[in-house]
Amino acid sequence: MDKQIRSLCLYMQIAEGSKREHLISYITLTSHLHHTLHFLLPLVWSPHALSVLLLQVEEEAQVSRSLPIDDASMGEITNVMEYQAIAKQKLPKMAYDYYASGAEDEWTLQENREAFSRILFRPRILIDVSKIDVTTTVLGFKISMPIMVAPTAMQKMAHPDGEYATARAAAAAGTIMSSWATSSVEEVASTGPGIRFFQLYVYKDRKVVEQLVRRAERAGFKAIALTVDTPRLGRREADIKNRFVLPPHLTLKNFEGLDLGKMDQAADSGLASYVAGQVDRTLSWKDVKWLQTITTMPILVKGVITAEDTRLAVANGAAGIIVSNHGARQLDYVPATISALEEVVKATRGQIPVFLDGGVRRGTDVFKALALGAAGVFVGRPVVFSLAAAGEAGVSNVLRMLRDEFELTMALSGCTSLADITRNHVITESDRLRVMPSRL
């Protein structure tokens, strides 16, 4: 309530002719900047003056949020989780909440992290770990480490460089980036060489889907990450409260020139309304087969968490599976992805690779995922939060820290290559429920 009172006081000062700096200060007080400005300011200013003011305010806010934080204010970043607090300070509330929140009670959001903490190590000793190799191959592409950038939407809300910065950081780190973007596939490709996957939602108009896939192919993308867990958008209450909508200076660049409408202000979440109008709820396994007829790119099915769907993915020609609960943003009270991983891996019977997306914040998490059968992991929120905090340098630092932590975990567990990491290196909750025979 105190925040609302201060906000109203600032508006009163504006109406009386106070300096525009008061309005800039308002940005830090509330997430409803544009909605409230459009409602109140026409009472005291002309439409032209108001539009000019809104443009100037947004430009200054963007500049302010994109300024690098100096070392003194940021302090020494020692792990990737520390970027989240910095991002919360820098981002408008609506943008931060969009990235940080989950569905409904956010039980799965918390469980995605806590489930990792219940997996313990069984390290081996007296092994020469003077040389450690963390490189791997994903779908035939050699990368520097089994840590990749997850499909993460609307990165230009976090930083003006958005997907450009993330693409450059991922390429410099020698790993894979996947995106659904406020930058087009052509713009991402223009950043230079790199291995990139295209996140695909299937729209009602299949011609649009075909156009997007062909553009991604021409732009040099190497695979499709087909998102299959979003026939409807999950109930993200933070977005509902914030009346989430893309800031007016941003667009979904891949869709420019296509008849897909736009994400407008809505009674709840503008994104939820947009998805309801565009994404095809009839999506089924036959569409996975159809996609294979229009592209030579391998298709990773993203959003699988059960053995039953795993077997169907294999039967329908998927090139791989991404175990994902959409960052806990769809159906609440589903298992953490690390808890679902082993069931999915066993169901593939080694026929296709399985990757994990969700909850990874430490190199120890990467090791645990690989020990349970993952071929690699995707990292989402740490990338966006570090992007908001420090741009490309922040993303580079996140990838470096995770790699360094993972390499250290390998050394302390007695592993010199990814092939050395086995199920014997970890103890899960299910293991502790039964008497464990010696694994030596």
C-alpha positions in Angstrom: 0.0 0.0 0.0 2.9 2.4 0.8 4.2 1.8 -2.7 0.9 2.7 -4.2 0.6 5.9 -2.2 4.1 7.0 -3.2 3.2 6.2 -6.9 0.1 8.4 -6.7 2.1 11.2 -5.1 4.5 11.1 -8.0 1.7 11.3 -10.5 0.3 14.3 -8.6 3.7 16.0 -9.0 3.7 15.2 -12.7 0.3 16.7 -13.1 1.4 19.9 -11.4 4.3 20.3 -13.9 7.1 18.6 -12.0 10.2 17.4 -13.8 10.1 14.3 -15.9 12.7 12.7 -13.5 9.8 12.0 -11.1 8.3 9.7 -13.8 11.6 7.9 -14.3 11.7 7.2 -10.6 8.2 5.7 -10.8 9.6 2.9 -12.9 11.2 1.4 -9.7 7.9 1.6 -7.8 5.5 -0.4 -9.9 5.2 -2.9 -12.8 2.2 -1.2 -14.3 4.0 1.7 -15.9 2.4 1.8 -19.3 -1.1 0.7 -18.2 -1.3 3.3 -15.5 0.2 6.1 -17.6 -2.2 5.5 -20.4 -5.1 5.7 -17.9 -4.1 8.8 -15.9 -1.9 11.1 -17.9 -4.3 11.9 -20.7 -6.3 13.7 -18.0 -3.5 16.3 -17.7 -1.4 16.1 -21.0 -2.2 16.1 -24.7 -2.1 12.8 -26.6 1.0 14.0 -28.5 2.8 15.1 -25.4 1.9 11.8 -23.7 3.2 9.7 -26.6 6.5 11.6 -26.7 6.9 11.2 -22.9 6.2 7.5 -23.0 8.8 7.0 -25.7 11.4 9.0 -23.8 10.7 7.2 -20.5 10.9 3.8 -22.1 14.1 4.7 -23.9 15.7 6.0 -20.7 14.5 3.0 -18.7 16.0 0.6 -21.3 19.3 2.5 -21.2 19.3 2.4 -17.4 18.6 -1.3 -17.3 21.3 -2.1 -19.9 24.1 -0.3 -18.2 26.7 -2.7 -16.9 26.9 -3.0 -13.1 30.3 -2.1 -11.8 32.3 -4.6 -9.8 31.7 -2.7 -6.5 27.9 -2.9 -6.8 27.8 -6.4 -8.2 30.4 -7.8 -5.9 32.2 -11.0 -6.7 29.8 -13.5 -8.3 30.7 -16.9 -7.0 27.8 -19.0 -8.3 25.1 -18.6 -11.0 22.3 -18.2 -8.5 23.6 -14.8 -7.4 22.6 -13.3 -10.7 18.9 -13.6 -9.9 19.0 -11.0 -7.1 20.8 -8.6 -9.4 18.3 -9.2 -12.2 15.4 -8.6 -9.8 16.9 -5.2 -9.0 17.5 -4.2 -12.6 14.3 -5.5 -14.4 10.8 -4.1 -14.3 8.6 -6.2 -12.0 6.6 -7.5 -14.9 9.6 -8.8 -16.8 11.3 -10.3 -13.7 8.1 -12.0 -12.6 7.7 -13.5 -16.1 11.1 -15.1 -16.0 11.1 -16.1 -12.3 7.6 -17.4 -11.7 6.0 -20.8 -12.1 2.4 -22.1 -12.3 -0.1 -21.8 -9.6 1.3 -22.8 -6.2 4.8 -23.1 -7.7 5.4 -26.4 -6.0 7.1 -27.9 -9.0 9.2 -24.7 -9.4 10.7 -25.3 -5.9 10.9 -29.1 -6.4 12.9 -28.7 -9.6 15.7 -27.4 -7.3 15.1 -29.4 -4.1 15.0 -32.7 -5.9 18.7 -32.3 -6.8 19.6 -31.8 -3.2 18.2 -35.3 -2.3 20.6 -37.0 -4.7 24.0 -37.8 -3.0 27.3 -38.8 -4.4 29.4 -42.0 -4.2 32.8 -40.6 -5.2 35.7 -42.9 -6.1 39.3 -42.1 -4.9 42.9 -42.7 -5.8 42.3 -42.1 -9.5 44.5 -40.0 -11.7 42.4 -36.9 -12.5 45.2 -34.6 -13.7 43.5 -34.5 -17.2 39.8 -34.2 -17.5 37.8 -34.1 -20.8 34.3 -32.6 -20.6 33.7 -32.5 -24.3 30.8 -34.4 -25.8 28.7 -34.9 -29.0 25.1 -34.0 -29.4 23.2 -35.2 -32.5 26.6 -35.5 -34.2 27.8 -32.0 -33.3 30.9 -31.8 -31.0 30.5 -29.3 -28.2 32.8 -28.2 -25.4 30.7 -29.5 -22.5 27.3 -31.2 -21.9 25.8 -27.9 -20.8 23.6 -26.0 -23.3 21.4 -22.9 -23.4 17.7 -23.8 -23.0 14.9 -22.4 -25.2 14.1 -19.2 -23.3 11.6 -16.7 -24.7 11.7 -12.9 -25.1 15.3 -12.3 -24.0 15.2 -8.6 -25.2 13.0 -8.0 -22.1 16.1 -8.8 -20.1 18.7 -6.9 -22.1 18.6 -4.8 -25.3 21.0 -7.3 -27.0 18.8 -10.2 -26.1 19.3 -13.3 -28.2 22.3 -11.7 -30.0 24.3 -11.6 -26.7 23.2 -15.2 -25.7 24.1 -16.5 -29.2 27.6 -14.9 -29.1 28.2 -16.2 -25.5 27.1 -19.7 -26.4 29.2 -19.8 -29.5 32.3 -18.5 -27.7 31.8 -21.2 -25.0 31.5 -23.9 -27.8 28.1 -25.0 -26.9 24.5 -25.1 -28.2 21.9 -22.4 -28.0 18.1 -22.9 -28.5 15.6 -20.1 -28.6 12.1 -18.8 -29.2 12.9 -15.2 -29.8 12.4 -11.5 -29.8 15.1 -11.7 -32.5 14.5 -13.6 -35.7 16.3 -16.7 -36.8 18.1 -14.7 -39.4 19.2 -12.1 -36.8 20.5 -14.8 -34.5 22.4 -16.4 -37.4 24.0 -13.1 -38.2 25.9 -13.1 -34.9 28.3 -15.6 -36.5 29.0 -19.3 -36.5 27.4 -21.5 -33.8 25.3 -24.6 -33.2 21.7 -23.5 -32.7 18.4 -25.4 -32.2 15.1 -23.8 -33.1 12.3 -24.1 -30.5 9.0 -24.7 -32.3 5.4 -24.3 -31.2 2.9 -25.7 -33.6 0.4 -23.1 -34.8 -3.1 -23.6 -36.1 -1.9 -22.5 -39.5 0.4 -25.2 -40.7 1.7 -23.0 -43.5 3.1 -20.7 -40.9 4.8 -23.6 -39.2 6.3 -24.7 -42.5 7.6 -21.2 -43.2 9.2 -21.0 -39.8 10.9 -24.4 -40.1 12.2 -23.6 -43.6 13.6 -20.2 -42.4 15.3 -21.8 -39.5 16.8 -24.4 -41.9 18.1 -21.7 -44.3 19.5 -19.7 -41.3 21.7 -22.7 -40.4 19.8 -24.0 -37.4 20.7 -27.7 -36.8 17.7 -29.2 -35.0 14.1 -28.5 -33.9 13.2 -28.5 -30.2 9.5 -29.3 -30.6 7.6 -28.0 -27.5 4.8 -30.5 -26.8 3.5 -29.5 -23.3 1.7 -26.3 -24.2 -1.7 -27.0 -25.7 -2.8 -24.3 -23.4 -0.7 -22.0 -21.3 -0.3 -22.9 -17.6 -1.9 -20.6 -15.0 1.0 -18.2 -14.1 -0.5 -16.1 -11.5 2.3 -13.5 -11.5 1.6 -12.8 -15.2 -2.1 -12.5 -14.5 -1.6 -10.0 -11.7 0.9 -8.0 -13.9 -1.4 -8.2 -17.0 1.7 -9.4 -18.8 2.3 -8.2 -22.3 5.4 -7.6 -24.3 6.8 -4.0 -23.9 5.7 -1.9 -26.9 9.2 -1.6 -28.4 9.5 -5.4 -28.7 7.9 -7.9 -31.0 8.1 -11.7 -31.7 10.4 -11.1 -34.6 10.0 -14.5 -36.3 6.3 -13.7 -36.8 6.7 -10.3 -38.4 4.8 -10.2 -41.7 2.8 -13.3 -40.8 -0.9 -13.1 -40.0 -0.6 -14.2 -36.4 -2.0 -11.1 -34.7 -0.1 -9.5 -31.8 0.2 -9.9 -28.1 -2.2 -7.2 -26.7 -3.2 -6.2 -23.2 -5.7 -8.6 -21.8 -7.9 -9.0 -18.8 -5.4 -11.5 -17.4 -2.2 -12.4 -19.2 -1.6 -11.1 -22.7 0.6 -14.1 -23.4 -2.0 -16.6 -22.3 -4.6 -14.9 -24.6 -2.1 -14.9 -27.5 -1.3 -18.6 -27.1 -4.9 -19.5 -26.8 -5.6 -17.8 -30.1 -2.6 -19.2 -32.0 -1.2 -22.5 -30.7 -2.9 -25.6 -32.0 -4.6 -27.7 -29.3 -5.0 -30.6 -31.7 -1.3 -31.2 -31.8 -0.6 -35.0 -31.6 2.0 -37.6 -32.5 0.9 -37.5 -36.2 2.3 -34.0 -36.3 5.7 -35.2 -35.3 5.6 -37.5 -38.3 4.4 -34.6 -40.5 7.3 -32.4 -39.4 9.7 -35.1 -40.6 8.2 -34.7 -44.1 9.0 -31.0 -44.3 12.5 -30.9 -42.8 15.7 -32.8 -42.6 16.5 -31.3 -39.2 16.4 -33.8 -36.4 13.5 -33.3 -34.0 13.9 -33.3 -30.2 10.6 -33.7 -28.4 10.6 -31.3 -25.4 8.2 -31.8 -22.6 8.3 -35.6 -22.0 8.3 -36.8 -18.4 6.8 -40.3 -18.6 7.9 -43.7 -19.9 4.7 -44.1 -21.9 5.3 -40.9 -23.9 9.0 -41.8 -24.2 8.1 -45.0 -26.0 5.7 -43.1 -28.3 8.4 -40.5 -29.1 10.8 -43.3 -30.1 8.1 -45.0 -32.2 7.3 -41.8 -34.0 10.8 -41.0 -35.1 12.0 -38.5 -32.5 15.8 -37.9 -32.7 16.0 -37.2 -29.0 14.0 -36.3 -25.9 14.2 -33.3 -23.6 12.9 -34.1 -20.2 11.2 -30.9 -19.2 8.2 -29.5 -17.2 8.5 -26.1 -19.0 10.4 -24.6 -16.1 7.5 -25.5 -13.8 5.3 -23.0 -15.7 2.7 -25.4 -17.1 1.1 -28.1 -14.9 2.0 -27.7 -11.2 2.6 -30.8 -9.0 4.4 -32.7 -11.8 7.7 -34.3 -10.7 11.0 -32.4 -10.9 12.7 -33.1 -14.1 15.6 -34.8 -12.4 13.1 -37.1 -10.6 11.5 -38.1 -14.0 14.8 -38.5 -15.8 15.7 -42.1 -15.0 12.2 -43.4 -16.0 12.5 -41.7 -19.4 16.1 -42.9 -19.9 15.1 -46.5 -19.2 12.2 -46.4 -21.5 14.3 -45.3 -24.5 16.4 -48.5 -24.2 19.3 -46.6 -25.5 17.7 -45.9 -28.9 17.8 -42.1 -28.7 19.6 -39.5 -26.4 17.8 -37.9 -23.5 18.5 -34.4 -22.2 17.4 -32.7 -19.0 16.0 -29.2 -18.8 15.0 -27.7 -15.4 16.5 -26.7 -12.1 20.2 -26.9 -13.1 22.1 -24.3 -11.0 25.4 -26.1 -10.2 28.0 -28.3 -11.8 27.0 -30.9 -9.3 23.5 -30.9 -10.8 25.0 -31.6 -14.3 27.0 -34.5 -12.9 23.9 -36.0 -11.2 21.9 -35.7 -14.4 24.6 -37.5 -16.4 24.9 -40.2 -13.8 21.1 -40.8 -14.2 21.5 -41.2 -17.9 21.2 -37.7 -19.5 23.3 -37.0 -22.5 23.5 -33.3 -21.5 21.5 -30.6 -19.8 19.9 -27.3 -20.8 20.1 -24.2 -18.6 17.4 -21.4 -18.9 16.8 -19.0 -16.0 20.5 -18.5 -15.0 21.1 -17.4 -18.6 18.3 -14.9 -18.6 19.2 -13.5 -15.2 22.9 -13.2 -16.0 21.9 -11.5 -19.3 19.8 -9.0 -17.4 22.6 -8.3 -14.9 25.6 -8.1 -17.3 24.7 -8.8 -20.9 26.8 -11.1 -22.9 29.6 -11.1 -20.3 27.1 -12.4 -17.7 26.0 -15.3 -19.9 29.6 -16.2 -20.6 30.3 -16.1 -16.9 27.4 -18.5 -16.2 28.5 -21.0 -18.7 32.1 -20.8 -17.5 31.1 -21.2 -13.8 28.9 -24.2 -14.6 31.7 -25.8 -16.6 34.3 -25.2 -13.9 32.0 -26.6 -11.2 31.2 -29.6 -13.3 34.9 -30.3 -14.0 35.6 -30.1 -10.3 32.8 -32.5 -9.5 34.2 -35.0 -12.0 37.7 -34.7 -10.4 36.4 -35.2 -6.9 34.3 -38.1 -8.0 37.2 -39.8 -9.8 36.0 -39.3 -13.4 38.2 -38.1 -16.2 35.7 -38.3 -19.1 31.9 -38.3 -19.4 32.0 -42.0 -20.1 33.4 -42.5 -16.6 30.2 -41.1 -15.0 27.9 -43.9 -14.1 24.8 -44.7 -12.1 27.1 -46.0 -9.4 28.3 -42.5 -8.6 25.0 -41.4 -7.1 22.4 -42.4 -4.5 18.8 -41.4 -5.1 15.8 -41.5 -2.7 14.6 -44.8 -4.2 18.1 -46.3 -3.5 17.9 -45.3 0.1 14.5 -47.0 0.5 16.0 -50.4 0.0 19.1 -52.0 1.4 21.9 -51.4 -1.0 24.2 -54.2 -1.9 27.8 -53.3 -2.6 28.3 -51.8 -6.0 32.0 -52.3 -6.1 
